[in-house]
Amino acid sequence: MLSEEEKDRIVEKVKFEDEIRKKLIRVEGHKNTSWLNSKIGLLLVGSLITGLLVPLFQFTQKTFEWKRQNQFDRVNYKLNMMRDCLQNFILLQAYRAEAYERVQPFLLKTALTHGDYADFKKQFIELQNKYFSQNARVTSQIISFTAMDTEKENSARLKQLFQDYIRDSTLYMRHIDNLVKHKYCNSNPDMCSGEQIDMAAMKRMENELNQYMATLNRNHSSIVYMMTRNIREE
């Protein structure tokens, strides 16, 4: 059995060793971090920041600038296509108006000769070729309006109006061709058997032609309005 005196000495020794151990830990920890405050430590930390953080910041900045420029280029490209589409669509309607004006002299004549009909067919084919070419331009550009995800309802409405316009334009041109053909056949029954119609039917066809043109004008105005509004909102 240990005496009380021996026990006290052991406790004192343990306390002394514990204090020494704590001091050594503090000194060791100070040694491990004190280099950060030295010139070499500051230089190494500065090099780390310059070598890693600065390039990362520059990369992030360039990425942001690239995205912003890319968005600007995309919007600018789309706007240019939309403006070109509007311009070409207006020209497309001009061909329809030209067709109406060209057919009038033939409709005003009492009778059409073979030369008259040949002249009409030449003009009509020339105008049709121009129309088909112009229609292809507009059709390829209309996607700049009809592919707007944020305006699906307006996009669908514009697409439907344009499809109706193309359909009515086709019927309109076909109606012009048939109207002049019937008038020629009425004047020259020996040249085209079975193509004659009476005067009442001719009058109805002329009225239908005017109705077609009025419908095209209304649709054209609606489409131009929607295109112009979409360009302003882009």
C-alpha positions in Angstrom: 0.0 0.0 0.0 1.2 3.5 -0.9 1.3 6.1 1.7 -0.5 9.4 1.4 2.8 11.2 0.8 3.7 8.8 -2.1 0.3 9.3 -3.6 0.7 13.1 -3.5 4.1 12.9 -5.2 2.6 10.8 -8.0 -0.3 13.2 -8.5 2.1 16.2 -8.7 4.2 14.3 -11.2 1.2 13.6 -13.4 0.1 17.2 -13.3 3.6 18.4 -14.1 3.9 16.1 -17.1 0.4 17.2 -18.3 1.4 20.9 -18.2 4.6 20.1 -20.1 2.6 18.2 -22.7 0.2 21.1 -23.2 3.0 23.6 -23.6 4.7 21.5 -26.2 1.4 21.1 -28.1 1.0 24.9 -28.1 4.5 25.5 -29.2 4.3 22.9 -31.9 1.0 24.4 -33.2 2.6 27.8 -33.3 5.5 26.5 -35.3 3.1 24.9 -37.8 1.3 28.1 -38.6 3.8 30.9 -37.9 5.3 30.4 -41.4 2.1 31.9 -42.9 3.1 35.3 -41.4 6.6 35.2 -42.9 7.6 36.8 -46.2 8.0 33.4 -47.8 4.6 32.3 -46.6 2.9 35.5 -47.9 4.7 35.0 -51.2 3.5 31.5 -51.6 -0.1 32.5 -50.7 0.0 35.3 -53.2 1.3 33.0 -55.9 -1.5 30.6 -55.1 -4.1 33.3 -55.4 -2.5 34.6 -58.6 -2.1 31.2 -60.1 -5.5 29.8 -59.3 -8.1 32.3 -58.4 -7.2 35.0 -60.9 -7.4 32.6 -64.0 -10.6 31.2 -62.6 -12.1 34.7 -62.3 -10.9 35.6 -65.8 -12.4 32.4 -67.2 -15.7 33.0 -65.5 -15.7 36.6 -66.8 -14.9 35.5 -70.4 -17.6 32.8 -70.2 -20.1 35.4 -69.1 -19.0 37.8 -71.9 -19.2 35.0 -74.5 -22.7 34.0 -73.4 -23.8 37.7 -73.5 -22.3 38.1 -77.0 -23.8 34.9 -78.2 -27.2 35.9 -76.9 -26.9 39.3 -78.6 -25.8 37.7 -81.9 -28.7 35.2 -81.7 -31.3 38.0 -81.1 -29.7 40.2 -83.8 -29.8 37.3 -86.3 -33.4 36.5 -85.5 -34.4 40.2 -85.8 -32.8 40.5 -89.2 -34.5 37.3 -90.4 -37.9 38.6 -89.0 -37.4 42.0 -90.8 -36.4 40.2 -94.1 -39.5 37.9 -93.7 -41.8 40.9 -93.3 -40.3 42.7 -96.3 -40.5 39.6 -98.5 -44.1 38.9 -97.4 -45.1 42.4 -98.4 -43.5 41.8 -101.8 -45.4 38.5 -102.0 -48.7 40.4 -101.7 -47.5 42.8 -104.3 -47.4 39.9 -106.8 -51.0 39.1 -106.0 -52.0 42.7 -106.6 -50.0 42.7 -109.9 -51.9 39.6 -111.0 -55.2 41.4 -110.3 -54.1 44.4 -112.4 -52.8 42.3 -115.2 -56.0 40.3 -115.6 -58.3 43.3 -115.7 -57.6 44.3 -119.4 -58.5 40.8 -120.5 -61.7 40.7 -118.5 -62.8 44.1 -119.8 -62.6 42.9 -123.4 -65.8 41.7 -125.0 -64.0 38.8 -126.7 -60.5 37.3 -126.4 -58.5 36.3 -129.5 -56.0 33.5 -129.6 -53.2 36.2 -129.4 -54.9 37.7 -126.4 -55.0 34.3 -124.6 -51.4 33.5 -125.6 -50.3 36.9 -124.2 -52.2 36.3 -120.9 -50.7 32.8 -120.5 -47.2 34.2 -121.0 -47.7 36.9 -118.4 -49.4 34.5 -116.0 -46.7 31.9 -116.1 -44.0 34.6 -115.6 -45.9 36.0 -112.6 -46.5 32.6 -111.2 -42.8 31.8 -111.3 -42.0 35.0 -109.5 -44.6 34.2 -106.9 -43.4 30.7 -106.3 -39.8 32.0 -105.8 -40.9 34.7 -103.4 -43.2 32.3 -101.6 -40.2 30.0 -101.0 -38.3 32.8 -99.4 -41.1 33.8 -97.0 -41.8 30.1 -96.1 -38.1 29.6 -95.1 -38.1 32.8 -93.0 -41.5 32.5 -91.3 -40.0 30.1 -88.8 -38.4 33.1 -87.1 -41.9 34.1 -86.1 -43.6 30.8 -85.7 -40.9 29.1 -83.5 -41.4 31.4 -80.5 -41.7 29.2 -77.4 -42.7 32.1 -75.2 -45.6 33.1 -77.4 -47.0 29.7 -78.4 -50.6 31.1 -78.9 -49.5 34.0 -81.1 -47.1 31.7 -82.9 -49.8 29.2 -83.7 -52.1 32.0 -84.8 -49.6 33.5 -87.2 -48.7 30.1 -88.6 -52.4 29.4 -89.3 -53.0 32.8 -90.9 -50.0 32.3 -93.1 -51.2 28.8 -94.2 -54.6 30.2 -94.9 -53.0 33.0 -96.9 -51.0 30.6 -99.1 -54.1 28.4 -99.7 -56.2 31.4 -100.7 -53.5 32.7 -102.9 -53.3 29.4 -104.7 -57.1 29.4 -105.2 -57.0 33.0 -106.3 -54.4 32.4 -109.0 -56.3 29.3 -110.2 -59.5 31.3 -110.3 -57.8 34.0 -112.5 -56.5 31.3 -114.9 -60.0 29.6 -115.1 -61.8 32.9 -115.6 -59.7 34.0 -118.5 -59.8 30.6 -120.0 -63.6 30.5 -119.9 -63.8 33.9 -121.5 -61.4 32.8 -124.3 -63.4 29.6 -124.8 -66.7 31.6 -125.0 -65.1 33.7 -127.7 -63.6 30.7 -129.5 -65.9 27.7 -128.9 -64.2 25.8 -131.7 -60.8 26.0 -129.9 -61.9 24.4 -126.6 -64.9 22.1 -126.5 -66.9 22.0 -123.3 -65.2 24.9 -121.6 -67.9 27.5 -122.3 -70.0 29.0 -119.6 -72.9 31.5 -119.7 -72.6 35.2 -118.9 -74.2 34.7 -115.4 -71.6 32.2 -114.5 -68.8 34.5 -115.8 -70.2 37.3 -113.6 -70.2 35.1 -110.6 -66.6 34.2 -111.2 -65.6 37.8 -111.5 -67.4 38.5 -108.2 -65.6 35.6 -106.5 -62.3 36.9 -107.8 -63.0 40.2 -106.1 -63.9 38.4 -102.9 -60.7 36.3 -103.0 -58.7 39.5 -103.3 -60.5 41.2 -100.4 -59.9 38.1 -98.2 -56.2 38.1 -99.2 -55.9 41.8 -98.3 -57.5 41.2 -94.9 -55.2 38.2 -94.1 -52.2 40.1 -95.3 -53.0 43.1 -93.1 -53.4 40.8 -90.1 -50.2 39.0 -90.7 -48.2 42.2 -91.2 -49.7 43.6 -88.0 -48.6 40.4 -86.0 -45.2 40.4 -87.6 -44.6 44.1 -86.8 -45.7 43.7 -83.2 -43.5 40.6 -82.7 -40.5 42.6 -84.1 -41.1 45.4 -81.7 -41.4 43.0 -78.7 -38.3 41.0 -79.6 
